[in-house]
Amino acid sequence: MRPRKTAKKELMEPVDNPETALTGIIASASLGTFGEDLYKILAHSTQVGYYIIQDKKFQFINSHFREYTGYTEEEVLKMKPAFLLMPEDRRNATKNAIMMLREQRFSPYEFRIVTKDGRIKWIMETVMSITFKGKRAILGSSMDVTERKEASRRLEELEALESSILDAIPQAVLGLHERRINFANHAVKIIFGWHREELIGKSIRMIYRNEEEADKIGEIFYDSLEHQRTYETEFACQRKDGREILCRMKASRIGEKLREKRIVVTYEDITAEKKAQEELQRSREELRNLYTHLQSVREEESTRVARKIHDELGQSLTALQMDLSWLKNRLPANSKAIREKTQSMSGLVDATIESVHNITTELRPSLLDDLGLPAAIEWQAADFQKRSGIRCQAHIKCTNGAIDRELATAVFRIFQETLTNIARHAKATLCKVHLSENKKELCLEVTDNGVGITQWQVDDARSFGMIGMRERAHLWGGTVHVRNAKPSGTTVRVLIPLK
């Protein structure tokens, strides 16, 4: 038989795991007394804090124990063991130690200590009975687990924060793994009528109308998320009670790449919003149709009134002027007063004829019907310069062939409104007008050198002239752009597609 090694030789041999070896050494040493070599091993061969308590006093501590408590060996050997513990943890720590010594507990237990500099640390500890210097003693092995406890606490706080954020989101949030739901927030109850516990572990098909649509939206999401981080769309879903809803859905993959179909999807019920948008759109279309009808009726009525004034009142005034001229030629030579009166009446009739002409022109310019939009724009620019004193330069580069009567009327009315705004607000001295066309669109651009316009004025809901200009252009699929010109002034640009 191989001779048994002495305890001293065992202590002197190298070991692969100091802590395991230490426990074995202590167990064998419990039959005898510890020697000097054992103290060295306890002091230098482990990263665990070791201590020996005998007769309710510390008899030995190693260097690691000193490190995490902050006390010197001399200070520890003079204090009672309970002094290190937090007062509120002493009872439980003592109870757990007694249970482990009686072999009624086998797992480590945790408690808090107060270090020399006043810091609080978490300690994980196990204890066992040994024989030390011929008497019964307690060997404790302990580890500073403060960082682990702090990390665990921070993780719990982070998880609680994440849960709070998810539950604060008004949209339903679902996490998917291989198209199965692995987490959900409380809003799924509001959006879909399901408690989140009812959805965990279930197929995502539960919230769609049928399997075909569920597969379709799944293919759309996963194909898109292979190439981009997020994807947003609108899709029909179904609540627990069977009611169909329209959802705005936004999916995002988890991680830089799409693996195992791990994604997060948010669902927002936009059924009422869509219905309101459709009703608003319908209302706008109805108002625009009404506006179109009223404009058409107004133009027709203006044309009818202008023609009636021109034909009836104009003819009557012309006949009256001719009668006055006939009467004047037949008055006696010595009737000076009657001749002067007749002359005055003739002048008044001429002025009335001019007024009638101006009224009929404002109601419906005859040039617009007779010679078309280019001639009407040139005439209106000259008339504006005459009436306002603002120099107005017109540059026409378009023919009248592609512009029908109603379109010409709309553009001409927009031009009139633009000139009215310049006269009222711009404080300008010069106005430039450009009318051009190509195969695709008709362009009217009016620029002044006045004070300019603010965005608030452009967007003002009370600016009915600006609204009227936009609506007239919109009826023809066109747009009106208003911006400040350089170095000063305003530019109004009207673009209308030509069919």
C-alpha positions in Angstrom: 0.0 0.0 0.0 1.0 3.5 -0.8 2.1 5.3 2.5 -0.4 8.0 3.6 1.0 11.5 3.2 1.3 13.7 6.2 -0.9 16.7 6.6 2.1 19.0 6.2 3.1 17.4 2.9 -0.4 17.8 1.6 -0.3 21.5 2.4 3.0 22.0 0.6 1.9 20.4 -2.7 0.7 22.6 -5.5 -3.1 22.6 -6.2 -5.2 23.4 -9.3 -8.2 24.9 -7.5 -7.2 26.7 -4.3 -10.7 27.0 -3.0 -11.6 23.4 -3.5 -8.3 22.3 -2.0 -8.8 24.7 0.9 -12.1 23.1 1.8 -10.5 19.7 1.7 -7.6 20.8 3.8 -10.0 22.4 6.3 -12.1 19.2 6.5 -9.0 17.1 7.1 -7.7 19.7 9.6 -10.8 19.4 11.6 -9.4 16.3 13.1 -6.4 18.2 14.4 -5.1 21.7 14.7 -4.2 24.2 12.0 -0.5 24.7 11.4 1.5 27.8 10.1 1.4 26.6 6.5 -2.5 26.4 6.6 -2.6 30.1 7.7 -0.6 31.0 4.6 -2.8 29.1 2.3 -5.9 30.7 3.8 -4.3 34.1 3.6 -2.9 34.0 0.0 -4.4 31.1 -2.1 -8.0 32.2 -2.6 -10.2 35.0 -3.9 -12.8 34.2 -1.3 -13.0 35.8 2.1 -12.4 33.3 4.9 -12.7 33.7 8.6 -12.7 31.5 11.7 -15.0 32.2 14.7 -14.4 30.5 18.0 -16.0 31.4 21.4 -18.0 34.1 19.5 -14.8 35.9 18.5 -12.8 36.1 15.3 -9.7 34.0 15.5 -8.6 34.4 11.9 -9.4 36.3 8.7 -7.7 36.2 5.3 -6.7 39.1 3.1 -9.8 39.1 0.9 -12.0 39.4 4.0 -9.9 42.5 5.0 -10.3 44.0 1.5 -14.0 44.0 1.4 -14.6 45.0 5.0 -11.9 47.7 5.1 -10.7 46.7 8.6 -7.3 45.5 9.5 -6.8 42.1 11.0 -6.1 43.6 14.5 -9.4 45.6 14.4 -11.4 42.5 13.3 -10.0 40.2 15.9 -11.1 42.7 18.6 -14.7 43.1 17.5 -17.7 40.9 17.8 -18.8 39.3 14.5 -22.3 40.8 14.6 -20.8 44.3 14.6 -20.1 44.0 10.9 -23.7 43.1 9.9 -26.4 45.6 9.2 -28.7 45.6 12.3 -31.8 44.7 10.4 -30.0 41.7 8.8 -28.4 40.2 11.9 -31.3 38.0 12.9 -31.8 36.4 9.5 -28.0 35.9 9.0 -27.7 34.2 12.4 -30.7 32.0 11.7 -29.4 30.9 8.2 -25.9 30.2 9.7 -27.4 28.0 12.5 -29.5 26.0 9.9 -26.4 25.5 7.7 -24.3 24.3 10.7 -27.1 21.8 11.6 -27.2 20.7 7.9 -30.7 22.0 7.5 -29.7 24.4 4.8 -27.2 23.8 2.0 -27.5 26.9 -0.3 -25.5 30.1 0.4 -27.3 33.0 2.1 -26.9 36.7 1.7 -26.8 39.7 4.0 -25.4 43.2 4.2 -22.4 44.5 6.1 -21.2 48.0 6.9 -17.5 48.6 5.9 -15.1 50.7 7.8 -15.7 53.7 5.6 -19.5 53.4 6.0 -20.4 51.8 2.7 -23.0 49.0 2.6 -22.0 45.8 0.8 -23.8 42.6 0.0 -22.1 39.4 1.1 -22.9 35.8 0.1 -21.8 33.3 2.7 -21.6 29.6 3.7 -20.4 28.2 7.1 -19.3 24.8 8.4 -18.1 23.4 11.7 -14.4 22.6 12.1 -12.0 21.9 14.9 -9.5 24.7 15.4 -6.7 24.3 18.0 -8.4 21.4 19.5 -11.8 23.2 20.0 -15.0 23.4 18.0 -15.1 26.5 15.7 -16.9 27.9 12.7 -15.3 28.4 9.3 -17.0 30.9 7.1 -16.4 31.5 3.4 -17.8 34.7 2.0 -17.9 36.7 -1.3 -18.6 40.3 -2.0 -21.6 40.2 -4.4 -22.4 43.9 -4.3 -21.7 44.5 -8.0 -23.9 41.5 -8.9 -26.7 42.7 -6.7 -26.4 46.2 -8.2 -26.4 44.8 -11.7 -29.5 42.7 -10.8 -31.2 45.7 -9.3 -30.4 47.8 -12.4 -31.7 45.0 -14.6 -34.9 44.8 -12.7 -35.3 48.6 -12.9 -34.6 48.5 -16.6 -37.1 45.7 -17.1 -39.7 47.7 -15.0 -38.9 50.8 -17.1 -39.3 48.9 -20.3 -42.6 47.4 -19.1 -43.8 50.9 -18.1 -42.9 52.4 -21.4 -44.7 49.6 -23.3 -47.8 50.0 -21.2 -47.7 53.8 -21.6 -47.8 53.4 -25.4 -51.4 53.8 -26.7 -50.8 51.4 -29.6 -50.8 47.7 -29.2 -47.3 46.3 -29.2 -46.6 42.7 -30.0 -43.2 40.9 -30.1 -43.0 38.0 -32.6 -40.7 35.1 -32.8 -41.4 32.8 -35.8 -44.8 34.5 -36.1 -45.7 33.6 -32.5 -46.4 36.3 -29.9 -43.8 36.3 -27.1 -44.7 39.6 -25.5 -47.5 42.2 -25.6 -48.5 45.4 -23.8 -51.7 46.3 -22.0 -53.0 48.2 -25.1 -53.8 45.0 -26.9 -56.9 44.9 -24.7 -58.0 48.3 -26.0 -57.2 47.7 -29.6 -58.1 44.0 -30.0 -60.1 43.1 -26.9 -57.6 40.4 -25.9 -55.8 40.3 -22.5 -52.1 40.0 -23.2 -52.0 36.7 -21.3 -54.4 35.2 -23.8 -52.0 36.1 -26.7 -48.6 35.1 -25.3 -47.5 32.0 -27.1 -50.3 32.1 -29.7 -50.0 32.6 -33.5 -50.2 36.1 -34.8 -53.1 34.9 -37.0 -55.4 35.5 -34.1 -55.6 39.2 -34.9 -56.3 38.9 -38.6 -59.5 38.1 -40.5 -58.2 34.9 -42.0 -55.0 32.9 -42.5 -54.5 34.1 -46.1 -54.4 37.7 -45.0 -52.2 36.8 -42.1 -49.7 35.1 -44.4 -49.9 38.0 -46.9 -49.0 40.7 -44.4 -46.3 38.4 -42.9 -44.6 38.0 -46.3 -44.8 41.8 -46.8 -43.2 42.5 -43.4 -40.4 39.9 -43.6 -39.5 40.7 -47.2 -39.3 44.4 -46.4 -37.4 44.0 -43.1 -34.7 41.9 -44.8 -33.6 45.2 -46.5 -34.7 47.9 -44.1 -35.0 48.4 -40.3 -38.6 49.4 -40.2 -41.7 49.1 -42.4 -45.1 50.9 -42.1 -48.4 50.1 -43.8 -52.2 49.9 -43.2 -54.0 46.6 -43.0 -57.4 45.2 -42.0 -57.4 43.3 -38.6 -60.0 41.7 -36.5 -60.9 42.1 -32.8 -61.8 39.3 -30.4 -65.5 40.1 -30.8 -65.2 39.6 -34.6 -65.4 43.3 -35.4 -63.2 44.4 -38.3 -60.8 47.3 -37.8 -58.3 49.1 -39.9 -54.8 49.3 -38.3 -51.8 51.4 -39.0 -49.0 48.9 -38.5 -45.3 49.6 -38.0 -42.9 46.7 -37.9 -39.3 46.7 -36.8 -36.8 43.9 -36.8 -35.0 43.0 -33.5 -31.2 43.4 -34.1 -29.2 44.5 -37.1 -30.4 41.5 -39.2 -33.6 39.6 -39.4 -33.1 36.3 -37.6 -35.7 33.7 -36.7 -38.4 36.2 -37.8 -37.9 38.2 -34.5 -39.8 41.5 -35.0 -41.8 44.0 -33.0 -45.1 45.4 -34.5 -47.2 48.3 -33.3 -50.9 48.4 -34.1 -53.0 51.6 -34.1 -56.7 51.5 -34.7 -57.4 54.1 -37.4 -60.9 53.0 -38.4 -62.6 56.1 -37.0 -59.7 58.4 -38.3 -60.1 56.9 -41.8 -63.8 57.3 -41.7 -63.5 60.9 -40.7 -60.9 61.5 -43.4 -63.2 60.0 -46.0 -66.1 62.1 -44.8 -64.0 65.2 -44.8 -62.7 64.4 -48.3 -66.3 63.8 -49.5 -67.3 67.1 -47.9 -64.5 68.9 -49.6 -65.4 67.4 -52.9 -69.0 68.4 -52.5 -68.0 72.0 -51.5 -65.7 72.2 -54.5 -68.4 70.9 -56.8 -70.7 73.5 -55.3 -68.0 76.2 -55.8 -67.6 75.1 -59.4 -71.3 75.3 -60.0 -71.6 78.7 -58.3 -68.7 80.0 -60.4 -70.2 78.7 -63.5 -73.6 80.2 -62.7 -71.9 83.5 -61.7 -70.0 83.7 -65.0 -73.1 82.8 -67.0 -75.1 85.4 -65.1 -72.4 88.0 -65.5 -72.3 87.2 -69.3 -76.1 87.5 -69.5 -76.2 90.7 -67.6 -73.3 92.2 -69.5 -74.9 91.3 -72.8 -78.3 92.6 -71.7 -76.8 95.9 -70.5 -74.8 96.2 -73.7 -77.6 95.4 -76.0 -80.5 97.1 -74.3 -79.1 99.9 -72.2 -76.3 100.6 -74.6 -78.6 100.8 -77.6 -81.0 103.0 -75.7 -78.3 105.4 -74.7 -77.0 105.5 -78.2 -80.4 106.3 -79.6 -80.8 109.0 -76.9 -77.5 110.5 -78.0 -78.6 110.5 -81.6 -81.9 112.2 -80.7 -80.1 114.9 -78.7 -77.8 115.5 -81.7 -80.9 115.8 -84.0 -82.5 118.2 -81.5 -79.4 120.3 -81.2 -79.2 120.8 -84.9 -82.8 122.1 -85.0 -82.7 124.6 -82.2 -83.0 128.3 -83.1 -79.7 130.1 -83.3 -80.7 132.6 -80.6 -81.6 129.9 -78.0 -78.3 129.9 -76.2 -79.5 128.5 -72.9 -81.3 125.6 -74.6 -78.2 124.8 -76.7 -76.0 124.7 -73.5 -78.5 122.4 -71.8 -78.6 120.1 -74.7 -74.8 120.0 -74.8 -74.7 119.1 -71.1 -77.2 116.3 -71.6 -75.1 115.0 -74.5 -72.0 115.0 -72.3 -73.9 113.1 -69.6 -75.1 110.5 -72.0 -71.5 110.0 -73.3 -70.4 109.5 -69.7 -73.2 107.1 -69.1 -72.3 105.1 -72.2 -68.7 104.9 -71.0 -69.8 103.7 -67.5 -72.0 101.1 -69.2 -69.0 100.0 -71.2 -66.8 99.7 -68.1 -69.5 97.8 -66.2 -70.0 95.3 -69.0 -66.3 94.9 -69.4 -65.9 94.1 -65.7 -68.8 91.7 -65.8 -67.5 89.9 -68.9 -64.6 91.3 -71.0 -65.7 91.1 -74.6 -62.0 90.6 -75.5 -62.0 87.3 -73.6 -64.8 85.9 -75.8 -63.8 87.6 -79.0 -59.9 87.4 -79.1 -59.1 85.0 -76.2 -56.9 84.9 -73.1 -53.7 86.5 -74.4 -55.5 89.6 -75.7 -57.5 89.8 -72.5 -54.4 89.6 -70.3 -52.7 92.4 -72.3 -55.8 94.6 -72.1 -56.2 94.0 -68.4 -52.5 94.8 -67.7 -52.9 98.1 -69.6 -56.1 99.0 -67.9 -54.6 98.2 -64.5 -51.7 100.6 -65.2 -54.1 103.3 -66.3 -56.3 103.0 -63.2 -53.7 102.3 -60.5 -50.6 104.2 -61.8 -48.5 101.1 -61.2 -46.4 100.3 -64.3 -47.4 96.9 -65.7 -45.4 95.1 -68.3 -47.0 92.1 -70.0 -45.0 89.4 -71.9 -47.2 87.0 -73.7 -45.8 83.7 -75.2 -48.8 81.7 -75.8 -51.5 81.1 -78.5 -55.2 80.8 -77.9 -55.6 77.4 -79.6 -55.3 75.0 -76.6 -57.2 77.2 -74.1 -60.9 76.7 -74.0 -63.4 79.3 -72.9 -63.9 78.1 -69.3 -60.2 77.7 -68.7 -59.5 81.1 -70.1 -62.1 82.6 -67.7 -60.5 80.9 -64.7 -57.0 82.1 -65.5 -58.3 85.6 -66.3 -60.2 85.8 -62.9 -57.0 84.6 -61.1 -55.1 87.4 -62.9 -57.6 90.0 -61.9 -57.5 88.9 -58.2 -53.7 89.1 -58.3 -53.8 92.6 -59.6 -56.4 93.6 -57.0 -54.0 92.3 -54.2 -51.1 94.2 -55.7 -53.2 97.4 -55.7 -54.4 97.0 -52.1 -51.4 95.6 -50.3 -48.1 95.6 -52.2 -47.2 99.3 -52.3 -45.5 98.5 -55.6 -44.4 100.7 -58.5 -43.8 97.9 -61.0 -45.6 94.8 -62.0 -44.4 92.2 -64.5 -46.8 89.6 -66.1 -45.6 86.5 -68.0 -48.1 84.2 -69.8 -46.6 81.2 -71.5 -47.6 77.7 -72.5 -46.0 74.4 -73.7 -47.5 71.1 -74.6 -48.0 70.1 -71.0 -49.1 73.2 -69.0 -50.1 76.8 -69.0 -48.1 79.2 -66.8 -49.1 82.6 -65.5 -46.5 84.5 -63.4 -47.1 87.9 -61.9 -44.2 89.6 -60.0 -44.3 93.0 -58.2 -41.6 95.0 -56.4 -43.6 95.8 -53.3 -43.3 94.9 -49.6 -43.6 91.2 -50.0 -45.9 88.7 -48.3 -45.6 86.6 -45.2 -46.3 82.9 -44.9 -49.0 83.7 -42.4 -50.8 85.9 -45.0 -50.5 83.1 -47.5 -52.1 80.6 -45.2 -54.6 82.9 -43.6 -58.0 81.2 -43.6 -59.6 84.7 -43.9 -57.8 85.5 -47.2 -60.7 84.7 -49.4 -59.0 86.1 -52.5 -56.1 83.7 -52.1 -58.5 80.8 -51.4 -60.5 81.7 -54.5 -57.4 81.7 -56.6 -56.3 78.2 -55.4 -59.8 76.8 -55.8 -60.1 78.1 -59.4 -56.7 76.5 -60.2 -57.6 73.3 -58.4 -60.7 72.8 -60.5 -58.4 72.4 -63.5 -55.9 70.3 -61.7 -53.6 73.2 -61.3 -51.7 74.9 -58.4 -51.0 78.4 -57.2 -47.6 79.2 -55.6 -47.0 82.4 -53.7 -43.5 83.4 -52.6 -41.4 86.4 -51.8 -39.4 87.7 -54.8 -35.8 89.0 -54.7 -34.8 91.6 -53.8 -38.3 92.6 -52.8 -41.9 92.0 -53.7 -44.1 88.9 -54.3 -44.3 86.4 -57.1 -47.6 84.5 -57.9 -47.1 81.5 -60.1 -50.1 79.7 -61.6 -49.6 76.3 -63.3 -52.4 74.5 -65.0 -52.0 71.3 -67.0 -53.2 71.3 -70.6 -55.1 68.3 -71.7 
